[in-house]
């Protein structure tokens, strides 16, 4: 349990969560519409995580 919490507390995870919260709030207010940019950021983050996990399995 503590190991999973440690993994959540890294810079990329914190930035991703903050970006998600800010985008949600601004979108609900109608002041923000960057769906394409946001989706690219999230896809890049999860793509690198997936690649990193696959690299560990092959070793």
C-alpha positions in Angstrom: 0.0 0.0 0.0 2.8 2.4 1.0 4.7 1.5 -2.2 1.7 2.4 -4.4 1.4 5.7 -2.6 5.1 6.5 -3.2 4.6 5.7 -6.9 1.8 8.2 -7.1 3.8 11.0 -5.6 6.3 11.8 -8.4 6.5 14.9 -10.4 4.8 13.6 -13.6 1.8 12.3 -11.6 1.4 15.5 -9.7 1.6 17.6 -12.8 -0.9 15.3 -14.6 -3.4 15.5 -11.7 -3.1 19.3 -11.4 -3.5 19.7 -15.2 -6.6 17.5 -15.1 -8.1 19.5 -12.3 -7.3 22.9 -13.9 -8.7 21.9 -17.3 -11.9 20.5 -15.7 -12.5 23.7 -13.7 -11.8 26.1 -16.6 -13.8 24.0 -19.0 -16.8 24.0 -16.7 -16.6 27.8 -16.5 -16.5 27.9 -20.3 -13.1 29.7 -20.3 -11.0 27.0 -21.7 -11.1 24.6 -24.6 -7.8 22.7 -25.4 -9.1 19.2 -25.8 -6.5 18.3 -28.5 -3.5 19.6 -26.5 -4.7 18.0 -23.3 -5.3 14.6 -25.0 -1.8 14.7 -26.5 -0.3 15.3 -23.0 -2.3 12.5 -21.4 -1.5 10.1 -24.3 2.2 10.9 -24.1 2.2 10.3 -20.4 0.4 7.0 -20.5 2.4 6.0 -23.6 5.7 6.5 -21.8 4.4 4.7 -18.8 3.2 1.7 -21.0 6.6 1.7 -22.8 8.4 1.7 -19.4 6.4 -1.1 -18.1 6.9 -3.2 -21.2 10.6 -2.7 -21.0 10.6 -4.1 -17.5 8.7 -7.2 -18.5 11.1 -8.1 -21.3 14.2 -8.1 -19.1 
